Amino acid sequence: MTEPALKFDPNVQTSAPSAEGPDPVHGLQTRDRIRAVNRAILGEEKRLRALHPWLKHQDLLGLGCFFGALVVITGVRELYLRDMLTWWLAVPLIALPLSILHELEHDLIHNLYFKQRRWMQNLMMGVIWINKLSINPWYRREIHLYHHKHSGQKNDIEERLIGLGLPFGILRMLVTLHPGGALLLLPRIKRDAPEFKVLKLLVWSFPSFLVSAGSIQIFMRYVGAGWPNPGAAGAGLPAWGWSLISDVMVLLVLPAVIRQSSIVILSSYSHYYEDIPRHDVFYQNQSLRHWALMPFQLFTFNFGTTHIVHHYVVDQPFYLRQWVASVGLKELERQGSRVNDFGVVKRANRFSLAGG
């Protein structure tokens, strides 16, 4: 039986998904649990929308977040280039608004802004792509919507590209530190997901990969040759070249690496893999909100805490998801959803507690 093409049915997750089989922990069907969580999340959204009419201006709010993040990023870059801000402050101050751009890209993938103005969506995604130096957003749209339909399965292409199911070790760390590490995973993902278009991924994402990986390679070469004064060490790089590559590293590459590594850690370990029922949202995620994860949460707009809410209700913009999360997470806990299951690292994302 062949797998379906990359096509997303929005009804799979926006309404309560069907639960296939009993809950192996409690021996109960999960359908009622899922419905209870959905009711809590949507009920709180309805209450907030009634209380705050400005929430209906979703396009304007998304655009405001977009320009706000760009203004902060541009301001920090300008301060750094004028020698008014040191590099170790510039890097995290750029990475923080990058997390907002990532959330906006995710919302655009779900068609939450400018539904009737596709050109505006494309413009926003293009600008975000340049700043994020990550996977092409138009290709990501395909595999992310596919992820919602096959979350935690062997053909969950998007999550497997960031290490889902890998045991903790060198390979998983390489994937975490840079998107280029995913190149080592392509053969095994293609084997498990024949519908995976490897060439399409490589072609579409090559520009950002080239800038990011190339800058890191050049930078490390000349650091090893005598940084901070590589010319004196005979590195052969002119002063203007060293200045250019240093600026690219500080203003583009390092903030992107920090943001990407943080999202990979929280996303890959908040998802379960392989030993979960297909299409049963109850088993797909956990909430990661331990205090020790705060540095990663800062650079991902609190992703680890709230991403599970998105799996239950996909059509909420990121700022609204944060707002309803307190109610949704309380109901999730009441229904037995897991919180801070760090054994998932040892179990390589398996849901089973055996050996955890």
Residue, then its C-alpha position, 0 to 999 in steps of 0.5 A: m500500500t503506497e503512502p499518500a502524496l504530500k497533501f494536508d487535510p486540515n480537519v485531521q487536527t483542527s477537530a478532535p482526531s480519532a483515537e486508534g486503539p486504547d491508551p497503553v498507560h491507562g487502558l482507556q480510549t483517548r477520544d474523550r481526552i482529546r475532545a476535552v482539551n480541544r474544548a478548553i483551548l477553543g473555549e478560552e480562545k472564544r472568551l479572549r476574542a470576545l473580550h478583546p475585539w482587536l484580535k480580529h485584526q489578524d493580518l495587521l497583528g501579524l504584519g506588526c510583529f513582522f515589522g517589529a522584529l525586523v526593526v529590532i534586528t536592523g537596529v542591533r545590526e546597525l549598532y554593531l556595525r557602528d561599534m556601539l555594541t559588542w558581538w556577544l550582545a549583538v548575537p543573542l539580541i538578533a536571535l531573540p526577534l528571529s524567534i518571532l520571525h520563525e513563528l510568523e513563518h509557521d503561521l504563514i505556512h498555516n495560511l493565518y495571514f493575508k489569505q487573499r493576498r498570496w504575494m504578501q505571504n510570499l514576500m514575508m516568507g522570503v524576508i524571513w528566509i533571508n534572516k533565518l538562513s534555514i530550510n526554504p519556507w515554501y518547501r517547509r510548508e509541504i513537509h510541515l503540513y505533512h508532519h501534522k498528518h503523520s506526526g511521530q511516524k517513520n514518514d514524518i519528514e520534517e521532524r526526522l530532519i531535525g533528529l526525531g528518533l535518533p539516539f543521543g550521540i554525535l549524529r544527533m548533536l551534529v543535526t542539532l548544531h546546524p541544519g547541514g547535519a540533516l544531510l547525513l540523515l537523508p538516505r534513511i529518511k528516504r528509505d522510510a518515506p519514499e515520497f520524500k523529494v530529496l533533490k527538491l529539499l537540496v535545491w530549494s535550501f542550497p542558498s541558505f545552506l551555502v551562506s551558513a556553512g560556507s561562512i562557518q568554514i571560512f571563519m573557523r579556518y582563519v580563527g585557527a590561523g591566528w584570530p583575532n589578527p589572522g593576517a599577522a599569522g599569514a592566513g592570507l585573508p585581506a583585512w576587508g575580507w576578514s571584516l566581511i566574514s566576521d560581520v556575516m557570522v555575527l549578524l546572520v550565521l551565529p544568531a541563526v545557529i542559536r535559534q535553530s539549535s534551540i528549536v531543534i532541541l525543544s521540538s525534537y524532544s517534545h515529539y514522540y516517535e514510532d511506538i505511538p498510534r497513528h493520527d492520535v494526537f494524545y500521544q504525539n507530544q509532551s510539554l517541556r517547561h522545566w526551568a532549566l530549559m529557559p535559555f532555549q525557550l527564550f530563543t524559540f518564543n516559549f516553543g517547548t511549553t506551548h507546541i503541544v497546544h498547536h497540535y490540538v488546534v492548528d489555526q491559532p496565531f502564535y501570540l494567541r496560542q501563548w495566551v490560551a496556553s495556561v488554560g490548555l496546559k492545565e486541561l492537558e495535565r488533567q487528562g494525563s498528558r506528559v510534562n517534562d518527560f526527560g526520559v525521552v532523551k534516553r528512549a530516543n523519543r519513544f513513548s514507552l516508559a520501558g527503560g526510561 
